[in-house]
Amino acid sequence: MANYRIIVDLSDRRLYLLDGNTVVRGFPVAIGKMLTKTPTGEFKIVNKQPNPGGPFGAYWMGLSKPHYGIHGTNDPASIGRAVSHGCIRMYNEDVVELAGIVPIETRVTIRP
């Protein structure tokens, strides 16, 4: 049985999917900008919603910190930059793939 967890590294703007302590995938992400930084710490995925509408792209995965999540984007040029209001933004195809792998309650560690 897989033991998935997610690490988001804000300094290199990447999201890593781990099974135990082994990185199985890495994805480029956009993070919060200077005035609306992405929060750091330990969180969990508390809900998942395909096609949430608006700027959230193809998928939304809400974190245990209200109003923050990992989601797709309608602006793929933003990936790799510090431009969001604090959420972790991924390419739509990447967030759909990730959402298909990780269950609700998956641990998410966001580090500076």
VMD Tcl script that builds the backbone (N, CA, C; Angstrom):
set m [mol new atoms 336]
animate dup $m
set s [atomselect $m all]
$s set {name element resname resid chain x y z} {
  {N N MET 1 A 0.848 -1.200 0.000}
  {CA C MET 1 A 0.000 0.000 0.000}
  {C C MET 1 A 0.882 1.249 0.000}
  {N N ALA 2 A 0.580 2.151 -0.897}
  {CA C ALA 2 A 1.375 3.377 -1.012}
  {C C ALA 2 A 1.142 4.269 0.208}
  {N N ASN 3 A 2.164 5.001 0.564}
  {CA C ASN 3 A 2.090 5.938 1.679}
  {C C ASN 3 A 2.448 7.321 1.135}
  {N N TYR 4 A 1.478 7.937 0.440}
  {CA C TYR 4 A 1.762 9.186 -0.259}
  {C C TYR 4 A 1.785 10.379 0.684}
  {N N ARG 5 A 2.664 11.310 0.361}
  {CA C ARG 5 A 2.653 12.626 0.983}
  {C C ARG 5 A 3.195 13.610 -0.033}
  {N N ILE 6 A 2.937 14.871 0.227}
  {CA C ILE 6 A 3.321 15.936 -0.704}
  {C C ILE 6 A 4.234 16.900 0.037}
  {N N ILE 7 A 5.309 17.281 -0.630}
  {CA C ILE 7 A 6.161 18.363 -0.120}
  {C C ILE 7 A 6.171 19.461 -1.178}
  {N N VAL 8 A 5.848 20.672 -0.755}
  {CA C VAL 8 A 5.948 21.835 -1.639}
  {C C VAL 8 A 7.154 22.635 -1.168}
  {N N ASP 9 A 8.103 22.816 -2.074}
  {CA C ASP 9 A 9.309 23.585 -1.766}
  {C C ASP 9 A 9.162 24.954 -2.413}
  {N N LEU 10 A 8.886 25.964 -1.578}
  {CA C LEU 10 A 8.627 27.303 -2.118}
  {C C LEU 10 A 9.861 27.902 -2.767}
  {N N SER 11 A 11.050 27.593 -2.242}
  {CA C SER 11 A 12.260 28.226 -2.781}
  {C C SER 11 A 12.549 27.768 -4.201}
  {N N ASP 12 A 12.245 26.502 -4.518}
  {CA C ASP 12 A 12.487 26.083 -5.906}
  {C C ASP 12 A 11.186 25.952 -6.710}
  {N N ARG 13 A 10.064 26.351 -6.080}
  {CA C ARG 13 A 8.760 26.381 -6.767}
  {C C ARG 13 A 8.428 25.052 -7.410}
  {N N ARG 14 A 8.553 23.994 -6.585}
  {CA C ARG 14 A 8.211 22.655 -7.051}
  {C C ARG 14 A 7.402 21.926 -5.997}
  {N N LEU 15 A 6.532 21.053 -6.490}
  {CA C LEU 15 A 5.744 20.170 -5.637}
  {C C LEU 15 A 6.252 18.761 -5.878}
  {N N TYR 16 A 6.538 18.058 -4.796}
  {CA C TYR 16 A 7.046 16.694 -4.898}
  {C C TYR 16 A 6.033 15.727 -4.313}
  {N N LEU 17 A 5.741 14.668 -5.048}
  {CA C LEU 17 A 4.914 13.583 -4.558}
  {C C LEU 17 A 5.848 12.485 -4.075}
  {N N LEU 18 A 5.701 12.100 -2.809}
  {CA C LEU 18 A 6.537 11.059 -2.233}
  {C C LEU 18 A 5.690 9.856 -1.852}
  {N N ASP 19 A 6.286 8.691 -1.998}
  {CA C ASP 19 A 5.725 7.458 -1.458}
  {C C ASP 19 A 6.698 7.044 -0.369}
  {N N GLY 20 A 6.304 7.215 0.884}
  {CA C GLY 20 A 7.248 7.063 1.992}
  {C C GLY 20 A 8.266 8.177 1.908}
  {N N ASN 21 A 9.542 7.821 1.761}
  {CA C ASN 21 A 10.590 8.840 1.626}
  {C C ASN 21 A 11.166 8.901 0.220}
  {N N THR 22 A 10.468 8.296 -0.738}
  {CA C THR 22 A 10.950 8.264 -2.119}
  {C C THR 22 A 10.136 9.216 -2.978}
  {N N VAL 23 A 10.829 10.141 -3.643}
  {CA C VAL 23 A 10.140 11.054 -4.559}
  {C C VAL 23 A 9.732 10.273 -5.804}
  {N N VAL 24 A 8.431 10.264 -6.103}
  {CA C VAL 24 A 7.969 9.557 -7.295}
  {C C VAL 24 A 7.649 10.518 -8.439}
  {N N ARG 25 A 7.343 11.774 -8.132}
  {CA C ARG 25 A 7.091 12.777 -9.175}
  {C C ARG 25 A 7.448 14.157 -8.630}
  {N N GLY 26 A 7.865 15.022 -9.530}
  {CA C GLY 26 A 8.063 16.430 -9.193}
  {C C GLY 26 A 7.328 17.277 -10.214}
  {N N PHE 27 A 6.694 18.335 -9.761}
  {CA C PHE 27 A 5.925 19.201 -10.655}
  {C C PHE 27 A 6.301 20.661 -10.421}
  {N N PRO 28 A 6.381 21.469 -11.490}
  {CA C PRO 28 A 6.570 22.905 -11.295}
  {C C PRO 28 A 5.269 23.528 -10.799}
  {N N VAL 29 A 5.365 24.527 -9.924}
  {CA C VAL 29 A 4.177 25.192 -9.388}
  {C C VAL 29 A 4.377 26.701 -9.355}
  {N N ALA 30 A 3.268 27.412 -9.270}
  {CA C ALA 30 A 3.289 28.840 -8.941}
  {C C ALA 30 A 2.924 28.948 -7.466}
  {N N ILE 31 A 3.473 29.967 -6.806}
  {CA C ILE 31 A 3.241 30.151 -5.371}
  {C C ILE 31 A 2.754 31.572 -5.104}
  {N N GLY 32 A 2.463 31.834 -3.835}
  {CA C GLY 32 A 1.961 33.156 -3.453}
  {C C GLY 32 A 2.976 34.254 -3.687}
  {N N LYS 33 A 2.449 35.434 -4.014}
  {CA C LYS 33 A 3.329 36.576 -4.228}
  {C C LYS 33 A 3.699 37.231 -2.893}
  {N N MET 34 A 4.522 38.261 -2.954}
  {CA C MET 34 A 5.086 38.903 -1.758}
  {C C MET 34 A 4.012 39.260 -0.723}
  {N N LEU 35 A 2.920 39.848 -1.157}
  {CA C LEU 35 A 1.902 40.314 -0.209}
  {C C LEU 35 A 0.919 39.226 0.211}
  {N N THR 36 A 0.869 38.145 -0.533}
  {CA C THR 36 A -0.049 37.040 -0.200}
  {C C THR 36 A 0.736 35.734 -0.281}
  {N N LYS 37 A 1.680 35.590 0.623}
  {CA C LYS 37 A 2.592 34.441 0.593}
  {C C LYS 37 A 1.852 33.126 0.858}
  {N N THR 38 A 2.379 32.070 0.281}
  {CA C THR 38 A 1.888 30.724 0.570}
  {C C THR 38 A 2.273 30.378 2.009}
  {N N PRO 39 A 1.328 29.901 2.816}
  {CA C PRO 39 A 1.667 29.568 4.208}
  {C C PRO 39 A 2.579 28.342 4.265}
  {N N THR 40 A 3.476 28.319 5.233}
  {CA C THR 40 A 4.347 27.165 5.421}
  {C C THR 40 A 3.851 26.354 6.615}
  {N N GLY 41 A 4.211 25.084 6.626}
  {CA C GLY 41 A 3.814 24.227 7.742}
  {C C GLY 41 A 3.246 22.912 7.264}
  {N N GLU 42 A 2.548 22.240 8.178}
  {CA C GLU 42 A 1.969 20.919 7.928}
  {C C GLU 42 A 0.455 21.049 7.740}
  {N N PHE 43 A -0.036 20.512 6.649}
  {CA C PHE 43 A -1.460 20.570 6.342}
  {C C PHE 43 A -1.915 19.210 5.830}
  {N N LYS 44 A -3.208 19.076 5.578}
  {CA C LYS 44 A -3.757 17.882 4.943}
  {C C LYS 44 A -4.693 18.311 3.833}
  {N N ILE 45 A -4.872 17.439 2.851}
  {CA C ILE 45 A -5.902 17.655 1.840}
  {C C ILE 45 A -7.235 17.275 2.484}
  {N N VAL 46 A -8.183 18.224 2.489}
  {CA C VAL 46 A -9.466 17.975 3.163}
  {C C VAL 46 A -10.625 17.801 2.187}
  {N N ASN 47 A -10.457 18.244 0.947}
  {CA C ASN 47 A -11.505 18.019 -0.054}
  {C C ASN 47 A -10.918 18.093 -1.452}
  {N N LYS 48 A -11.649 17.530 -2.411}
  {CA C LYS 48 A -11.217 17.521 -3.810}
  {C C LYS 48 A -12.425 17.831 -4.674}
  {N N GLN 49 A -12.207 18.656 -5.697}
  {CA C GLN 49 A -13.319 19.084 -6.539}
  {C C GLN 49 A -12.843 19.213 -7.991}
  {N N PRO 50 A -13.319 18.319 -8.885}
  {CA C PRO 50 A -12.970 18.500 -10.294}
  {C C PRO 50 A -13.730 19.685 -10.881}
  {N N ASN 51 A -13.105 20.369 -11.816}
  {CA C ASN 51 A -13.722 21.491 -12.537}
  {C C ASN 51 A -14.428 22.485 -11.616}
  {N N PRO 52 A -13.678 23.098 -10.689}
  {CA C PRO 52 A -14.311 24.009 -9.736}
  {C C PRO 52 A -14.746 25.340 -10.348}
  {N N GLY 53 A -14.307 25.620 -11.565}
  {CA C GLY 53 A -14.694 26.880 -12.217}
  {C C GLY 53 A -13.752 28.018 -11.872}
  {N N GLY 54 A -13.960 29.143 -12.530}
  {CA C GLY 54 A -13.143 30.326 -12.271}
  {C C GLY 54 A -11.674 30.084 -12.585}
  {N N PRO 55 A -10.798 30.721 -11.815}
  {CA C PRO 55 A -9.362 30.646 -12.103}
  {C C PRO 55 A -8.697 29.368 -11.605}
  {N N PHE 56 A -9.485 28.422 -11.063}
  {CA C PHE 56 A -8.897 27.259 -10.392}
  {C C PHE 56 A -8.618 26.091 -11.317}
  {N N GLY 57 A -8.818 26.284 -12.613}
  {CA C GLY 57 A -8.424 25.264 -13.576}
  {C C GLY 57 A -9.249 23.994 -13.464}
  {N N ALA 58 A -8.573 22.872 -13.737}
  {CA C ALA 58 A -9.265 21.595 -13.895}
  {C C ALA 58 A -9.548 20.878 -12.577}
  {N N TYR 59 A -8.904 21.299 -11.476}
  {CA C TYR 59 A -9.092 20.571 -10.220}
  {C C TYR 59 A -8.730 21.459 -9.041}
  {N N TRP 60 A -9.430 21.258 -7.934}
  {CA C TRP 60 A -9.149 21.941 -6.665}
  {C C TRP 60 A -8.980 20.883 -5.588}
  {N N MET 61 A -7.894 20.973 -4.821}
  {CA C MET 61 A -7.714 20.155 -3.627}
  {C C MET 61 A -7.504 21.113 -2.457}
  {N N GLY 62 A -8.503 21.181 -1.594}
  {CA C GLY 62 A -8.455 22.121 -0.475}
  {C C GLY 62 A -7.559 21.608 0.642}
  {N N LEU 63 A -6.849 22.542 1.275}
  {CA C LEU 63 A -5.975 22.198 2.398}
  {C C LEU 63 A -6.692 22.453 3.722}
  {N N SER 64 A -6.123 21.886 4.782}
  {CA C SER 64 A -6.706 22.050 6.115}
  {C C SER 64 A -6.590 23.483 6.621}
  {N N LYS 65 A -5.847 24.339 5.928}
  {CA C LYS 65 A -5.870 25.776 6.222}
  {C C LYS 65 A -6.939 26.368 5.312}
  {N N PRO 66 A -8.040 26.867 5.901}
  {CA C PRO 66 A -9.161 27.351 5.065}
  {C C PRO 66 A -8.717 28.376 4.022}
  {N N HIS 67 A -9.327 28.297 2.856}
  {CA C HIS 67 A -9.102 29.211 1.729}
  {C C HIS 67 A -7.798 28.960 0.977}
  {N N TYR 68 A -7.070 27.910 1.345}
  {CA C TYR 68 A -5.838 27.581 0.636}
  {C C TYR 68 A -5.969 26.199 0.013}
  {N N GLY 69 A -5.342 26.035 -1.153}
  {CA C GLY 69 A -5.430 24.746 -1.812}
  {C C GLY 69 A -4.361 24.581 -2.866}
  {N N ILE 70 A -4.395 23.393 -3.456}
  {CA C ILE 70 A -3.563 23.054 -4.610}
  {C C ILE 70 A -4.538 22.959 -5.767}
  {N N HIS 71 A -4.314 23.735 -6.822}
  {CA C HIS 71 A -5.294 23.757 -7.908}
  {C C HIS 71 A -4.645 24.005 -9.253}
  {N N GLY 72 A -5.439 23.777 -10.299}
  {CA C GLY 72 A -4.994 24.058 -11.657}
  {C C GLY 72 A -5.041 25.558 -11.922}
  {N N THR 73 A -4.906 25.914 -13.183}
  {CA C THR 73 A -4.890 27.340 -13.526}
  {C C THR 73 A -5.456 27.570 -14.922}
  {N N ASN 74 A -6.033 28.746 -15.106}
  {CA C ASN 74 A -6.424 29.161 -16.454}
  {C C ASN 74 A -5.344 30.067 -17.058}
  {N N ASP 75 A -4.188 30.152 -16.395}
  {CA C ASP 75 A -3.063 30.984 -16.853}
  {C C ASP 75 A -1.768 30.181 -16.756}
  {N N PRO 76 A -1.549 29.237 -17.711}
  {CA C PRO 76 A -0.373 28.368 -17.603}
  {C C PRO 76 A 0.954 29.121 -17.598}
  {N N ALA 77 A 0.986 30.341 -18.133}
  {CA C ALA 77 A 2.236 31.113 -18.136}
  {C C ALA 77 A 2.667 31.505 -16.721}
  {N N SER 78 A 1.766 31.395 -15.749}
  {CA C SER 78 A 2.100 31.791 -14.375}
  {C C SER 78 A 2.897 30.724 -13.627}
  {N N ILE 79 A 2.915 29.490 -14.128}
  {CA C ILE 79 A 3.601 28.408 -13.418}
  {C C ILE 79 A 5.095 28.710 -13.329}
  {N N GLY 80 A 5.650 28.493 -12.142}
  {CA C GLY 80 A 7.063 28.782 -11.903}
  {C C GLY 80 A 7.294 30.161 -11.326}
  {N N ARG 81 A 6.216 30.926 -11.141}
  {CA C ARG 81 A 6.365 32.305 -10.656}
  {C C ARG 81 A 5.651 32.480 -9.317}
  {N N ALA 82 A 5.959 33.569 -8.632}
  {CA C ALA 82 A 5.298 33.914 -7.366}
  {C C ALA 82 A 4.197 34.922 -7.694}
  {N N VAL 83 A 3.008 34.412 -7.992}
  {CA C VAL 83 A 1.935 35.274 -8.507}
  {C C VAL 83 A 0.571 35.031 -7.868}
  {N N SER 84 A 0.408 33.947 -7.097}
  {CA C SER 84 A -0.936 33.603 -6.611}
  {C C SER 84 A -1.269 34.371 -5.331}
  {N N HIS 85 A -2.487 34.147 -4.849}
  {CA C HIS 85 A -2.914 34.741 -3.583}
  {C C HIS 85 A -2.601 33.816 -2.411}
  {N N GLY 86 A -1.669 32.888 -2.603}
  {CA C GLY 86 A -1.229 32.013 -1.527}
  {C C GLY 86 A -1.401 30.540 -1.835}
  {N N CYS 87 A -2.227 30.237 -2.836}
  {CA C CYS 87 A -2.438 28.834 -3.195}
  {C C CYS 87 A -1.252 28.293 -3.997}
  {N N ILE 88 A -1.232 26.967 -4.095}
  {CA C ILE 88 A -0.258 26.272 -4.931}
  {C C ILE 88 A -0.945 26.033 -6.269}
  {N N ARG 89 A -0.400 26.589 -7.330}
  {CA C ARG 89 A -1.022 26.521 -8.656}
  {C C ARG 89 A -0.204 25.583 -9.535}
  {N N MET 90 A -0.900 24.672 -10.231}
  {CA C MET 90 A -0.221 23.685 -11.078}
  {C C MET 90 A -0.794 23.719 -12.491}
  {N N TYR 91 A -0.024 23.185 -13.435}
  {CA C TYR 91 A -0.602 22.954 -14.765}
  {C C TYR 91 A -1.811 22.042 -14.609}
  {N N ASN 92 A -2.858 22.262 -15.419}
  {CA C ASN 92 A -4.080 21.475 -15.300}
  {C C ASN 92 A -3.830 19.973 -15.421}
  {N N GLU 93 A -3.016 19.569 -16.413}
  {CA C GLU 93 A -2.793 18.131 -16.578}
  {C C GLU 93 A -2.051 17.548 -15.372}
  {N N ASP 94 A -1.189 18.350 -14.740}
  {CA C ASP 94 A -0.449 17.878 -13.564}
  {C C ASP 94 A -1.369 17.737 -12.354}
  {N N VAL 95 A -2.246 18.727 -12.131}
  {CA C VAL 95 A -3.123 18.665 -10.951}
  {C C VAL 95 A -4.143 17.535 -11.090}
  {N N VAL 96 A -4.596 17.268 -12.318}
  {CA C VAL 96 A -5.529 16.145 -12.534}
  {C C VAL 96 A -4.819 14.824 -12.231}
  {N N GLU 97 A -3.579 14.703 -12.705}
  {CA C GLU 97 A -2.802 13.488 -12.421}
  {C C GLU 97 A -2.599 13.315 -10.911}
  {N N LEU 98 A -2.176 14.386 -10.239}
  {CA C LEU 98 A -1.925 14.326 -8.803}
  {C C LEU 98 A -3.204 13.986 -8.035}
  {N N ALA 99 A -4.303 14.622 -8.392}
  {CA C ALA 99 A -5.573 14.385 -7.693}
  {C C ALA 99 A -6.041 12.947 -7.868}
  {N N GLY 100 A -5.677 12.335 -8.995}
  {CA C GLY 100 A -6.044 10.947 -9.227}
  {C C GLY 100 A -5.225 9.959 -8.405}
  {N N ILE 101 A -4.115 10.430 -7.836}
  {CA C ILE 101 A -3.212 9.566 -7.074}
  {C C ILE 101 A -3.447 9.699 -5.571}
  {N N VAL 102 A -3.522 10.943 -5.092}
  {CA C VAL 102 A -3.530 11.139 -3.634}
  {C C VAL 102 A -4.949 11.163 -3.077}
  {N N PRO 103 A -5.167 10.475 -1.957}
  {CA C PRO 103 A -6.481 10.509 -1.323}
  {C C PRO 103 A -6.647 11.728 -0.411}
  {N N ILE 104 A -7.882 12.009 -0.035}
  {CA C ILE 104 A -8.145 12.996 1.014}
  {C C ILE 104 A -7.413 12.525 2.266}
  {N N GLU 105 A -6.954 13.471 3.066}
  {CA C GLU 105 A -6.143 13.235 4.273}
  {C C GLU 105 A -4.658 13.097 3.959}
  {N N THR 106 A -4.256 13.207 2.671}
  {CA C THR 106 A -2.827 13.166 2.350}
  {C C THR 106 A -2.132 14.336 3.035}
  {N N ARG 107 A -0.977 14.063 3.644}
  {CA C ARG 107 A -0.201 15.088 4.330}
  {C C ARG 107 A 0.482 15.988 3.306}
  {N N VAL 108 A 0.435 17.289 3.553}
  {CA C VAL 108 A 1.087 18.272 2.694}
  {C C VAL 108 A 2.009 19.134 3.564}
  {N N THR 109 A 3.287 19.070 3.263}
  {CA C THR 109 A 4.268 19.888 3.967}
  {C C THR 109 A 4.696 21.005 3.042}
  {N N ILE 110 A 4.540 22.240 3.486}
  {CA C ILE 110 A 4.982 23.396 2.686}
  {C C ILE 110 A 6.161 24.009 3.410}
  {N N ARG 111 A 7.312 24.022 2.710}
  {CA C ARG 111 A 8.512 24.554 3.358}
  {C C ARG 111 A 9.040 25.751 2.586}
  {N N PRO 112 A 9.708 26.641 3.318}
  {CA C PRO 112 A 10.157 27.910 2.696}
  {C C PRO 112 A 11.122 27.709 1.540}
}
mol reanalyze $m
mol bondsrecalc $m
mol representation Tube
mol addrep $m
